Amino acid sequence: MAHRAFVMLLLLGAAARAETNFGARGQVVPFGAVSYTHASAGGNSADLLTFAPGVFWFPTNSLAIGGSVQYAYGSGAGFTVHNLGFEPLVGFGVPLGDRFAFFPRVGMAFSWRFPSPGNSTDRIFIDGYAPLLFIPASHFYIGFGPALAVDVASSLAKQTQVGFTTEIGGYF
């Protein structure tokens, strides 16, 4: 009888440990970005301050749905602009052991700039990010991976952005 109780405790412990892995059902993953950019060329300069908080939720193991909102303020060379946007997102969390996970995600970002110089400056981007997450402590991660954003609808010149992105986050 004692052996059965011991085996049951081991199984329950393993099940409880599995729930702490990244991408488990019911987890909430808050994330966000804050950035400041200063650019200068030809005697003109511009500043851009951006806030973009968001959240993911895992309704089932590995599948995450979420979204983010964005606000950006830019000024310089006689102009001031505000940019508002939101982005629905879908991700897939794949645990790769106790300390690593893969978390690719894709989204469609909608943004509006005001005041708008001349024509509308509404934009729609389809973007993706595929970071490898390192989990040094329970419920905390550091991620790094490739990112791609393609402007699919804009009244301005179309943009494509390719690069690498880092992130620091947590989940509960």
N, C-alpha and C positions, 0 to 999 in steps of 0.2 A: 504494500500500500504506500509506503514512504517513497518508493521508486516512482510510482505513478504521480504522486504529488510533486516530486522534484521535476519530472518531465513536463508536467502541466505548467509549473512556474517558469521553466526554460522557454516553453512555447509562448507563454504570455509575455515574457520579457522580450523575446524576439519580435513579437507582433508590436509591442509598444515601441521598440527601437525602430522598426520599419516606418512607423508613422512620423518619425522625426526626420527622415530622409527628405531632401528637397523634391517637391513635386507630388507630395502626398495629398489625397483628397481632403478638402476643407482648409488647406493652407491659404493664407493671405500674404501677398508679397508687395509691400509698398515700395515705390521707387520714385526717382525724380532727378531732375537736373537743374542746376543753377549755373549760368555762365555769363561771363563778361568778355566782350571783345572790343578792342580799340584798333582802329585802322587809320592809316594816314597815307596820302599820296598827293603829290603836286601841291603841297601847302594846305590841303584840306584834310580834316580829320573827322572821324565819326565814332560814336560809342554805341554799343548794343548790349542791353542787359536782358537776360531771358530766364524765366521760371517755368518749369514744366513738371509738376507733380502728377503721380499716377498710382494705380494699384492693379495687381493681378489677383485672381481668385481661382483656385483649383476645384471645380465642381466634381471632378473625378480624378483618379490618379493620372498624373502626367499631363492632362489637358488643362491649360490656363486660359481664362478670358479676362479681359480688363480694358482699361482705357487710361488716357491722360488728357490733361488740359494744358494749354500753353498761353503765356502772356509774355510779350517782348516789347521793350521800349527802346527806340533808337533815336539818336539826335546827332546833329553835326552839319556843317556846311549850310546853315540856314534852314534846316528841316527838322521836324519832329514827327515820328510815326509811332503808332501802337499796332501791335499784331496780336490777334486773338485766334485761338484754334483749339481743336479737340481731335483725339485719335482713338478709335476703337482698335483693340489689339487681340490677337490670338497667339498663344505660345504653347510649346510642348517641352515639359521638363523631364529630362532623362537622367536619373541618378547613375553615376559611373563609379560607384563605390562610396565609402564613408566620407571622403573628402573632396570629391569632384562630381560635377553634374554638367550636362549640356542643356542649354535653354534657348533654342532658336525661337524667334517670334516674327510675326509679320503684322503690319497695320496699314491703315489708310488715314492719312492726316489731312484735315481740312483747316484752312486758315484764311483770315480776312485782315487786310491792312487798312487802317484809317488814320488820319484823313488820306484819301486815295488821290495821288497826283494824276489827274486826267482820267483814264479808263480804270475800271475795276482792277484791283490787284488780288483777287481771290485765287487761291492755289489748292490743288489736291496732289498729294504725294502718296505713292505706294512705297513703303519702306520695309526693310528687314534687318535683323540683327541676330547674329549667331554666336553668342559668347560661350566660352568654356568657363565654368564657375569653380573657383577654389573655395572650399568651406573650412577655414582654419579653426572655427569654434562653432558650437551648435547654434543654428539659426542666424548665422552671419556669413556673408560670402563676398568675394572679390571676383569680378568677371572681366574677361577680355576677349574680343573677337571682331570679325569683320562686320561692317555695316554698309548698307546700300539704300539710297533714296532716289526715286525717279519721279520727276514732275510729270504728271499725266494730264493735268488741266490747269492752264494758267493764261492770264492775259499778258504776261510778260514773257521774256525769253525763257524757254524750257531749261531746267537744270537737272543734272545728274550728279549725285554726290556719292563718292566711294571712299572708304577709309576704315580705320580701326577705332574701336571705342572701348573705354574701360568703364566699369561701374562698381560701386560698393553698395551693398544692400543687406537686407535681412528678411526673414519670414517667420510667421507664427501661425 
